Amino acid sequence: MKNAGPLRTALTRWGVPGLSCRGATHTVRSARLEVSVARVRDLVEFAELEDEEIRYRQGTSQRAVAGNLAAFPSDVPIWTRECGTFVARERSTGRLVANLSLYVESGRQLHVGGSVVAGARRQGYGREALELVCALGHRHLGMRHLIARCEAGNVASCRWLMSVGFARMPGDPRHVLPDGRAVETLWWQHVDPLSRRRCRSLQAPGLQLHFP
Ligand SMILES: CC(C)(COP(=O)(O)OP(=O)(O)OC[C@H]1O[C@@H](n2cnc3c(N)ncnc32)[C@H](O)[C@@H]1OP(=O)(O)O)[C@@H](O)C(=O)NCCC(=O)NCCS
């Protein structure tokens, strides 16, 4: 039998290596990134970095999202029953490079999605951040399945999902984005049979609904 790599072995034994889990504050590092549960101020910062590609692909303006959070103190973590959000920062500079979310939709499955800021794309940051968020979802929050959906013509997104091991699954081929744009949709899943809940403080979004 092929030997498991060191990361896989560590994930199996201890969950996500190096993860700091304190209440809603969760922080984990990869070679170049620090990924943590986003706070209001992080999403406000991300909104300032939004470009047209993010707005178009997500079908919503991050500035509008940040505007809706304006009433909350800047250090409130973005973690609700419907959605948990992470930001990824470059460790060497503190620069914000990506925003990823775990969220629940009507199907009651846990979805993952996100965006990398324009100046940081195609440097492997998207993959690095998504690997950490998937590991957290499976090995810390205990979710066996993570679902993703992307526009069929979004090659970057398809390649991004494939790069961390998402595989195609059947699903509704049409999705309407928040701005009303109907898109041809591909569905993906990431399955971890060794998923296990280790977190003592956070519930995965939708967990109460999905696994009562
Ligand atoms: C999709 C997105 C998150 C990818 O992030 P990224 O940091 O650029 O991706 P990475 O550099 O980690 O690359 C991951 C894989 O995707 C491929 N890729 C990334 N951008 C690509 C592009 N524009 N065209 C073709 N392939 C691309 C890389 O080559 C790599 O593939 P490999 O593992 O086979 O070498 C980023 O392009 C983005 O934020 N786009 C705008 C918003 C968006 O589309 N979000 C997703 C909505 S579902």
The ligand as an ORCA input file, in Angstrom:
! r2SCAN-3c Opt
* xyz 0 1
  C     -11.205     31.102     -9.130
  C     -10.113     31.743     -8.262
  C     -10.567     31.761     -6.797
  C      -8.818     30.903     -8.386
  O      -7.855     31.438     -7.473
  P      -6.290     31.485     -7.847
  O      -5.533     31.870     -6.638
  O      -6.108     32.326     -9.049
  O      -6.018     29.960     -8.213
  P      -4.628     29.165     -8.072
  O      -3.496     30.065     -8.515
  O      -4.538     28.572     -6.730
  O      -4.808     28.046     -9.170
  C      -5.544     26.849     -8.934
  C      -5.678     26.117    -10.256
  O      -6.523     26.874    -11.156
  C      -5.821     27.189    -12.364
  N      -6.236     28.533    -12.771
  C      -6.354     29.628    -11.980
  N      -6.769     30.667    -12.710
  C      -6.922     30.224    -13.988
  C      -7.341     30.828    -15.203
  N      -7.682     32.121    -15.253
  N      -7.406     30.058    -16.314
  C      -7.080     28.742    -16.275
  N      -6.680     28.099    -15.147
  C      -6.597     28.846    -14.015
  C      -4.353     27.124    -11.991
  O      -3.545     26.878    -13.116
  C      -4.358     25.951    -11.017
  O      -4.482     24.759    -11.728
  P      -3.433     23.555    -11.540
  O      -3.541     23.139    -10.100
  O      -3.923     22.522    -12.498
  O      -2.102     24.147    -11.879
  C      -9.798     33.193     -8.762
  O      -9.508     33.151    -10.139
  C     -10.920     34.186     -8.539
  O     -11.093     34.687     -7.433
  N     -11.709     34.499     -9.585
  C     -12.747     35.516     -9.509
  C     -13.914     35.122     -8.645
  C     -14.405     33.711     -8.925
  O     -14.551     33.293    -10.042
  N     -14.663     32.987     -7.819
  C     -15.195     31.657     -7.899
  C     -16.669     31.738     -8.006
  S     -17.366     30.102     -7.972
*
